[in-house]
Amino acid sequence: MVWLFGGFGNRDPLWFLTVFDEKPSAIRIYRDGATRDVLPGQPGFEELVAAINAEVAQHAGYYEGLAPSGDSLASYVERGFAVEIVYPRPVQVHTRFYFPQANRLLVAIDGSYNYLKVPLLFRASADRWLPGGLALTSVERIRAAVDAVMAEP
C-alpha cells in the first residue's frame, strides 16, 4: 500500500529508487555572471554528467511552491551559481515527493534561495520553471566538475 501511494503523484512506480542515470543533450553553467555551455563530446561533459547524476539521486526534502522566475532566476544567472541541464526527452527523478517528469532541470547552488541553506533542484516544462524544489544533500561533485570545466580555455 505504501509503495502504491509513494508513486501515485509522479506516476513513477520506481519512486523508491535512489538512482538517476540520464544523459543530457546540453549543460549550461551560470557562475558569477558568466555562462558556459557544455555539449556532448566537449571536455568535461562526461564528468559533469556523472556528478549531476550522482547528486540528483541524493535528495532529502522538498520545498513546495518555490520556483525560479524573475528576480530569483536572475540572481542565479547574473551573479550566482547554477547548472541547467537539458534532456532530449522528459526524465524522472525518483522520489516520494511530487516531482513529475521534466526535460530541463536546474541545480540552484548559490543565489536567491541561500536562506534555505541547502542546494535545490528545480524542473521545467518546455517554456517555464515549475513550482516545487528538491533539497539536494550535496553538490560537491558538481562544484568540482564545474571548476574543472571552467578552468578549460
N, CA, C and O of each residue as an XYZ file, in Angstrom:
612
protein
N       0.817     -1.192      0.000
C       0.000      0.000      0.000
C       0.868      1.266      0.000
O       0.584      2.218     -0.726
N       1.926      1.269      0.818
C       2.829      2.420      0.863
C       3.480      2.618     -0.510
O       3.596      3.747     -0.984
N       3.901      1.526     -1.144
C       4.525      1.606     -2.462
C       3.590      2.282     -3.454
O       4.026      3.126     -4.236
N       2.317      1.924     -3.432
C       1.337      2.469     -4.362
C       1.176      3.970     -4.180
O       1.186      4.712     -5.163
N       1.029      4.428     -2.950
C       0.833      5.862     -2.709
C       2.097      6.674     -2.967
O       2.014      7.828     -3.387
N       3.253      6.091     -2.723
C       4.502      6.802     -2.970
C       4.699      7.150     -4.430
O       5.288      8.187     -4.736
N       4.228      6.324     -5.333
C       4.420      6.561     -6.746
C       3.259      7.219     -7.451
O       3.382      7.594     -8.617
N       2.141      7.368     -6.780
C       0.932      7.867     -7.432
C       1.078      9.286     -7.981
O       0.736      9.525     -9.139
N       1.571     10.223     -7.191
C       1.652     11.626     -7.606
C       2.539     11.845     -8.817
O       2.230     12.677     -9.670
N       3.638     11.111     -8.902
C       4.580     11.270    -10.005
C       4.325     10.294    -11.147
O       4.979     10.361    -12.188
N       3.393      9.412    -10.952
C       3.176      8.318    -11.906
C       4.489      7.560    -12.124
O       4.845      7.206    -13.248
N       5.193      7.324    -11.018
C       6.505      6.679    -11.057
C       6.492      5.455    -10.145
O       6.646      5.590     -8.931
N       6.311      4.263    -10.715
C       6.294      3.070     -9.873
C       7.657      2.763     -9.242
O       7.744      1.924     -8.346
N       8.713      3.430     -9.695
C      10.056      3.211     -9.143
C      10.487      4.355     -8.233
O      11.683      4.614     -8.093
N       9.536      5.037     -7.618
C       9.786      6.219     -6.797
C      10.780      5.978     -5.680
O      11.424      6.923     -5.224
N      10.923      4.750     -5.227
C      11.756      4.416     -4.073
C      13.236      4.238     -4.433
O      14.076      4.134     -3.539
N      13.564      4.203     -5.731
C      14.955      4.020     -6.140
C      15.783      5.278     -5.884
O      15.281      6.397     -5.985
N      17.047      5.079     -5.553
C      17.960      6.214     -5.355
C      18.999      6.215     -6.469
O      20.203      6.292     -6.224
N      18.502      6.129     -7.701
C      19.358      6.103     -8.879
C      18.843      7.135     -9.872
O      17.637      7.263    -10.087
N      19.768      7.865    -10.469
C      19.434      8.763    -11.569
C      20.556      8.595    -12.580
O      21.713      8.886    -12.277
N      20.229      8.131    -13.772
C      21.240      7.817    -14.771
C      20.747      8.273    -16.136
O      20.352      7.462    -16.973
N      20.775      9.579    -16.344
C      20.258     10.154    -17.588
C      21.371     10.890    -18.323
O      22.330     11.364    -17.714
N      21.228     10.974    -19.628
C      22.232     11.624    -20.482
C      21.623     12.884    -21.085
O      20.737     12.791    -21.935
N      22.078     14.058    -20.662
C      21.532     15.301    -21.214
C      22.054     15.590    -22.620
O      23.060     15.035    -23.061
N      21.340     16.470    -23.302
C      21.792     16.924    -24.620
C      22.614     18.206    -24.496
O      23.332     18.575    -25.426
N      22.512     18.883    -23.356
C      23.293     20.106    -23.121
C      23.311     20.418    -21.630
O      22.382     20.091    -20.892
N      24.393     21.058    -21.212
C      24.528     21.536    -19.836
C      24.955     22.997    -19.925
O      25.890     23.334    -20.651
N      24.269     23.856    -19.189
C      24.614     25.279    -19.163
C      24.988     25.647    -17.724
O      24.225     25.418    -16.786
N      26.168     26.215    -17.582
C      26.677     26.629    -16.270
C      26.521     28.139    -16.153
O      26.933     28.883    -17.044
N      25.927     28.588    -15.054
C      25.836     30.012    -14.716
C      26.684     30.204    -13.468
O      26.405     29.615    -12.424
N      27.717     31.027    -13.577
C      28.578     31.231    -12.409
C      29.120     32.644    -12.402
O      29.883     33.039    -13.283
N      28.714     33.400    -11.395
C      29.206     34.766    -11.187
C      29.098     35.628    -12.448
O      30.019     36.378    -12.773
N      27.986     35.518    -13.147
C      27.745     36.334    -14.330
C      28.245     35.745    -15.634
O      27.926     36.260    -16.706
N      29.013     34.688    -15.562
C      29.495     34.020    -16.779
C      28.581     32.840    -17.097
O      28.049     32.181    -16.204
N      28.414     32.593    -18.393
C      27.613     31.455    -18.837
C      28.469     30.593    -19.740
O      29.167     31.095    -20.620
N      28.409     29.291    -19.515
C      29.205     28.355    -20.334
C      28.337     27.172    -20.702
O      27.768     26.521    -19.825
N      28.228     26.888    -21.987
C      27.517     25.718    -22.473
C      28.504     24.576    -22.663
O      29.591     24.762    -23.210
N      28.114     23.403    -22.209
C      28.936     22.207    -22.369
C      28.078     21.166    -23.076
O      26.999     20.804    -22.607
N      28.573     20.698    -24.199
C      27.819     19.777    -25.043
C      28.498     18.415    -25.093
O      29.683     18.306    -24.779
N      27.760     17.372    -25.485
C      28.373     16.041    -25.602
C      29.617     16.094    -26.480
O      29.637     16.744    -27.525
N      30.646     15.398    -26.031
C      31.899     15.367    -26.781
C      32.897     16.427    -26.372
O      34.077     16.317    -26.702
N      32.453     17.455    -25.658
C      33.371     18.503    -25.213
C      34.062     18.083    -23.915
O      33.536     17.262    -23.164
N      35.249     18.653    -23.653
C      35.961     18.322    -22.416
C      35.096     18.607    -21.183
O      34.474     19.663    -21.070
N      35.075     17.647    -20.274
C      34.350     17.807    -19.019
C      32.898     17.386    -19.055
O      32.266     17.281    -18.004
N      32.347     17.142    -20.241
C      30.917     16.810    -20.323
C      30.593     15.529    -19.550
O      29.674     15.516    -18.732
N      31.332     14.470    -19.802
C      31.048     13.188    -19.134
C      31.219     13.294    -17.620
O      30.452     12.699    -16.864
N      32.215     14.045    -17.183
C      32.435     14.225    -15.738
C      31.290     15.012    -15.113
O      30.851     14.704    -14.005
N      30.807     16.031    -15.825
C      29.652     16.793    -15.336
C      28.416     15.904    -15.237
O      27.694     15.951    -14.241
N      28.172     15.102    -16.255
C      27.012     14.200    -16.249
C      27.094     13.239    -15.067
O      26.103     13.037    -14.366
N      28.255     12.650    -14.842
C      28.417     11.717    -13.722
C      28.166     12.421    -12.385
O      27.502     11.869    -11.507
N      28.691     13.625    -12.233
C      28.497     14.373    -10.985
C      27.036     14.749    -10.789
O      26.498     14.595     -9.693
N      26.396     15.235    -11.833
C      24.982     15.614    -11.747
C      24.134     14.402    -11.404
O      23.288     14.467    -10.512
N      24.351     13.296    -12.106
C      23.551     12.096    -11.845
C      23.716     11.611    -10.407
O      22.743     11.200     -9.774
N      24.936     11.658     -9.893
C      25.180     11.218     -8.516
C      24.478     12.121     -7.507
O      23.869     11.627     -6.558
N      24.555     13.436     -7.700
C      23.976     14.373     -6.732
C      22.454     14.448     -6.826
O      21.781     14.572     -5.803
N      21.899     14.376     -8.042
C      20.444     14.441     -8.209
C      19.765     13.243     -7.541
O      18.649     13.360     -7.035
N      20.433     12.109     -7.541
C      19.850     10.905     -6.939
C      19.748     10.998     -5.418
O      18.998     10.240     -4.802
N      20.498     11.924     -4.806
C      20.533     12.038     -3.346
C      19.826     13.315     -2.896
O      20.413     14.397     -2.911
N      18.597     13.186     -2.506
C      17.839     14.351     -2.042
C      17.181     14.021     -0.703
O      16.936     12.859     -0.379
N      16.905     15.070      0.061
C      16.455     14.836      1.430
C      15.296     15.731      1.850
O      15.076     15.921      3.047
N      14.567     16.275      0.918
C      13.451     17.129      1.299
C      12.838     17.778      0.081
O      13.307     17.614     -1.045
N      11.782     18.516      0.337
C      11.016     19.117     -0.752
C      10.496     20.473     -0.292
O       9.979     20.607      0.817
N      10.636     21.472     -1.149
C      10.128     22.807     -0.862
C       9.018     23.118     -1.848
O       9.270     23.462     -3.002
N       7.807     22.994     -1.385
C       6.639     23.228     -2.228
C       6.484     24.720     -2.507
O       6.669     25.545     -1.612
N       6.147     25.061     -3.731
C       5.843     26.439     -4.076
C       7.020     27.260     -4.565
O       6.807     28.298     -5.191
N       8.256     26.843     -4.310
C       9.410     27.580     -4.809
C       9.607     27.261     -6.292
O       9.501     26.105     -6.703
N       9.890     28.282     -7.081
C      10.201     28.092     -8.492
C      11.055     29.258     -8.966
O      10.741     30.411     -8.670
N      12.126     28.980     -9.696
C      12.929     30.090    -10.200
C      12.168     30.874    -11.263
O      11.710     30.313    -12.258
N      12.042     32.165    -11.038
C      11.392     33.047    -12.016
C      11.800     34.478    -11.702
O      12.149     34.793    -10.564
N      11.756     35.337    -12.699
C      12.045     36.751    -12.479
C      13.337     36.984    -11.735
O      14.404     36.562    -12.179
N      13.242     37.665    -10.589
C      14.418     38.039     -9.807
C      15.197     36.836     -9.289
O      16.427     36.855     -9.271
N      14.486     35.788     -8.867
C      15.210     34.638     -8.322
C      16.045     33.950     -9.404
O      17.177     33.541     -9.149
N      15.492     33.823    -10.599
C      16.254     33.223    -11.701
C      17.413     34.134    -12.095
O      18.514     33.657    -12.367
N      17.170     35.426    -12.125
C      18.229     36.385    -12.464
C      19.373     36.319    -11.465
O      20.532     36.490    -11.844
N      19.069     36.072    -10.190
C      20.137     36.018     -9.192
C      21.087     34.861     -9.460
O      22.286     34.974     -9.204
N      20.574     33.762     -9.968
C      21.447     32.635    -10.310
C      22.209     32.897    -11.598
O      23.403     32.611    -11.682
N      21.532     33.436    -12.599
C      22.125     33.649    -13.925
C      23.144     34.786    -13.911
O      24.213     34.657    -14.507
N      22.836     35.884    -13.249
C      23.667     37.090    -13.324
C      24.759     37.186    -12.262
O      25.801     37.794    -12.505
N      24.536     36.598    -11.091
C      25.542     36.758    -10.047
C      25.690     35.555     -9.124
O      26.464     35.601     -8.169
N      24.965     34.493     -9.395
C      25.020     33.310     -8.541
C      25.709     32.146     -9.202
O      26.631     32.310    -10.000
N      25.243     30.967     -8.853
C      25.839     29.729     -9.348
C      24.734     28.709     -9.506
O      24.082     28.330     -8.534
N      24.524     28.263    -10.737
C      23.520     27.245    -11.023
C      23.950     26.457    -12.252
O      24.749     26.925    -13.064
N      23.408     25.261    -12.368
C      23.678     24.415    -13.523
C      22.337     23.983    -14.092
O      21.529     23.354    -13.409
N      22.113     24.332    -15.362
C      20.883     23.941    -16.059
C      21.201     22.748    -16.948
O      22.189     22.752    -17.683
N      20.356     21.730    -16.875
C      20.573     20.514    -17.632
C      19.378     20.299    -18.551
O      18.233     20.307    -18.099
N      19.643     20.107    -19.845
C      18.586     19.927    -20.841
C      18.653     18.497    -21.359
O      19.718     18.008    -21.736
N      17.507     17.837    -21.372
C      17.418     16.451    -21.821
C      16.621     16.366    -23.118
O      15.731     17.184    -23.351
N      16.929     15.396    -23.953
C      16.214     15.272    -25.225
C      14.765     14.800    -25.054
O      13.950     14.930    -25.968
N      14.460     14.258    -23.886
C      13.107     13.805    -23.577
C      12.885     14.008    -22.073
O      13.856     14.149    -21.329
N      11.655     14.024    -21.620
C      11.424     14.178    -20.177
C      12.074     13.046    -19.367
O      12.048     11.880    -19.763
N      12.650     13.423    -18.234
C      13.303     12.459    -17.344
C      12.593     12.457    -15.995
O      11.964     13.441    -15.607
N      12.703     11.344    -15.293
C      12.063     11.197    -13.985
C      13.126     11.104    -12.902
O      13.998     10.236    -12.950
N      13.052     11.996    -11.932
C      13.861     11.886    -10.725
C      13.026     11.067     -9.757
O      11.931     11.482     -9.375
N      13.533      9.911     -9.357
C      12.773      9.040     -8.456
C      12.752      9.641     -7.055
O      13.798      9.877     -6.451
N      11.555      9.883     -6.553
C      11.392     10.491     -5.230
C       9.981     10.246     -4.726
O       9.065      9.997     -5.510
N       9.816     10.317     -3.422
C       8.467     10.199     -2.857
C       7.734     11.531     -2.893
O       6.534     11.595     -2.623
N       8.464     12.602     -3.231
C       7.874     13.928     -3.299
C       7.284     14.178     -4.682
O       7.626     13.489     -5.643
N       6.401     15.163     -4.777
C       5.777     15.485     -6.050
C       6.797     16.168     -6.951
O       7.110     17.344     -6.765
N       7.311     15.429     -7.927
C       8.341     15.927     -8.828
C       8.231     15.169    -10.145
O       9.079     14.331    -10.452
N       7.178     15.460    -10.932
C       6.947     14.734    -12.192
C       8.055     14.957    -13.215
O       8.929     15.807    -13.044
N       7.991     14.177    -14.267
C       8.974     14.242    -15.343
C       9.129     15.654    -15.904
O       8.190     16.450    -15.908
N      10.350     15.942    -16.379
C      10.637     17.237    -16.995
C      11.800     17.063    -17.957
O      12.599     16.137    -17.819
N      11.891     17.961    -18.935
C      13.019     17.863    -19.864
C      14.136     18.860    -19.546
O      15.152     18.896    -20.240
N      13.950     19.667    -18.498
C      15.014     20.563    -18.029
C      15.060     20.517    -16.513
O      14.025     20.491    -15.847
N      16.274     20.509    -15.977
C      16.487     20.584    -14.532
C      17.435     21.742    -14.255
O      18.250     22.107    -15.102
N      17.319     22.313    -13.064
C      18.217     23.378    -12.638
C      18.708     23.048    -11.235
O      17.917     22.927    -10.299
N      20.025     22.904    -11.100
C      20.632     22.743     -9.783
C      21.003     24.143     -9.318
O      21.956     24.741     -9.818
N      20.244     24.660     -8.357
C      20.438     26.011     -7.831
C      21.391     25.929     -6.639
O      21.008     25.480     -5.558
N      22.620     26.362     -6.842
C      23.663     26.177     -5.835
C      23.860     27.416     -4.973
O      23.895     27.318     -3.747
N      23.989     28.579     -5.601
C      24.249     29.800     -4.845
C      23.481     30.950     -5.485
O      23.765     31.331     -6.620
N      22.507     31.506     -4.763
C      21.676     32.580     -5.301
C      20.513     32.896     -4.388
O      20.666     32.913     -3.167
N      19.357     33.146     -4.964
C      18.172     33.617     -4.242
C      17.756     32.800     -3.038
O      17.317     33.353     -2.030
N      17.888     31.498     -3.133
C      17.358     30.640     -2.068
C      18.415     30.239     -1.051
O      18.264     29.221     -0.375
N      19.489     31.029     -0.931
C      20.552     30.731      0.031
C      20.033     30.671      1.458
O      20.594     29.953      2.286
N      18.975     31.410      1.761
C      18.445     31.422      3.122
C      17.982     30.038      3.566
O      17.864     29.787      4.765
N      17.723     29.146      2.630
C      17.325     27.780      2.973
C      18.521     26.934      3.395
O      18.357     25.887      4.022
N      19.715     27.385      3.050
C      20.968     26.714      3.397
C      21.057     25.299      2.844
O      21.647     24.412      3.462
N      20.459     25.099      1.666
C      20.511     23.802      1.010
C      20.408     24.024     -0.499
O      19.607     24.847     -0.942
N      21.202     23.309     -1.292
C      21.052     23.431     -2.742
C      19.741     22.802     -3.189
O      19.282     21.822     -2.603
N      19.145     23.369     -4.224
C      17.831     22.915     -4.680
C      17.881     22.422     -6.119
O      18.718     22.849     -6.915
N      16.972     21.521     -6.428
C      16.804     21.017     -7.783
C      15.400     21.385     -8.244
O      14.410     21.019     -7.612
N      15.329     22.117     -9.355
C      14.050     22.511     -9.937
C      13.867     21.815    -11.268
O      14.829     21.319    -11.855
N      12.632     21.776    -11.747
C      12.324     21.184    -13.037
C      11.534     22.181    -13.868
O      10.916     23.105    -13.339
N      11.567     21.977    -15.191
C      10.874     22.900    -16.091
C      10.173     22.142    -17.195
O      10.583     21.057    -17.607
N       9.098     22.757    -17.656
C       8.463     22.302    -18.881
C       9.231     22.958    -20.018
O      10.284     23.553    -19.790
N       8.729     22.858    -21.211
C       9.425     23.447    -22.359
C       9.560     24.960    -22.237
O      10.526     25.531    -22.743
N       8.608     25.624    -21.572
C       8.616     27.089    -21.577
C       8.666     27.767    -20.214
O       8.757     28.993    -20.160
N       8.609     27.012    -19.094
C       8.654     27.694    -17.795
C       9.115     26.755    -16.690
O       8.966     25.535    -16.771
N       9.684     27.373    -15.650
C      10.100     26.618    -14.465
C       8.871     26.336    -13.626
O       7.991     27.186    -13.486
N       8.819     25.142    -13.070
C       7.643     24.681    -12.334
C       7.882     24.761    -10.830
O       9.022     24.676    -10.374
N       6.809     24.923    -10.062
C       6.968     25.023     -8.611
C       7.358     23.687     -7.980
O       7.028     22.612     -8.481
N       8.059     23.797     -6.882
C       8.486     22.633     -6.123
C       9.936     22.317     -6.368
O      10.328     22.038     -7.501
N      10.751     22.356     -5.316
C      12.177     22.067     -5.451
C      12.606     20.964     -4.508
O      12.189     20.929     -3.351
N      13.437     20.065     -5.002
C      14.012     19.025     -4.154
C      15.264     19.567     -3.479
O      16.086     20.222     -4.121
N      15.411     19.296     -2.190
C      16.621     19.670     -1.452
C      17.670     18.591     -1.685
O      17.465     17.431     -1.329
N      18.789     18.973     -2.279
C      19.872     18.024     -2.518
C      20.750     17.931     -1.272
O      20.952     18.919     -0.567
N      21.262     16.742     -1.014
C      22.093     16.568      0.175
C      23.496     17.132     -0.013
O      24.152     17.498      0.962
N      23.964     17.205     -1.265
C      25.300     17.724     -1.553
C      25.380     18.156     -3.015
O      24.630     17.666     -3.858
N      26.282     19.062     -3.298
C      26.603     19.428     -4.681
C      28.122     19.501     -4.864
O      28.604     20.118     -5.814
N      28.862     18.884     -3.972
C      30.324     18.981     -4.024
C      30.895     18.375     -5.291
O      31.849     18.918     -5.849
N      30.341     17.262     -5.765
C      30.835     16.654     -7.011
C      30.540     17.566     -8.199
O      31.347     17.677     -9.122
N      29.373     18.219     -8.169
C      29.036     19.156     -9.246
C      29.983     20.342     -9.220
O      30.478     20.764    -10.266
N      30.243     20.888     -8.029
C      31.189     22.011     -7.908
C      32.551     21.650     -8.486
O      33.140     22.435     -9.230
N      33.051     20.465     -8.147
C      34.369     20.043     -8.622
C      34.373     19.886    -10.145
O      35.325     20.298    -10.807
N      33.325     19.299    -10.694
C      33.248     19.118    -12.148
C      33.137     20.470    -12.861
O      33.751     20.677    -13.908
N      32.352     21.386    -12.288
C      32.230     22.724    -12.873
C      33.560     23.456    -12.805
O      33.950     24.108    -13.773
N      34.267     23.364    -11.684
C      35.586     24.003    -11.560
C      36.528     23.530    -12.670
O      37.254     24.327    -13.264
N      36.504     22.227    -12.939
C      37.363     21.672    -13.986
C      36.973     22.207    -15.365
O      37.838     22.546    -16.173
N      35.684     22.280    -15.625
C      35.219     22.789    -16.932
C      35.553     24.267    -17.079
O      36.001     24.697    -18.142
N      35.342     25.039    -16.039
C      35.592     26.475    -16.115
C      37.090     26.782    -16.233
O      37.464     27.854    -16.707
N      37.940     25.857    -15.809
C      39.381     26.058    -15.941
C      39.858     25.831    -17.375
O      40.946     26.267    -17.752
N      39.031     25.144    -18.173
C      39.359     24.919    -19.596
C      39.280     26.238    -20.342
O      38.422     27.065    -20.036
N      40.166     26.455    -21.323
C      40.094     27.717    -22.085
C      38.862     27.797    -22.975
O      38.667     28.794    -23.671
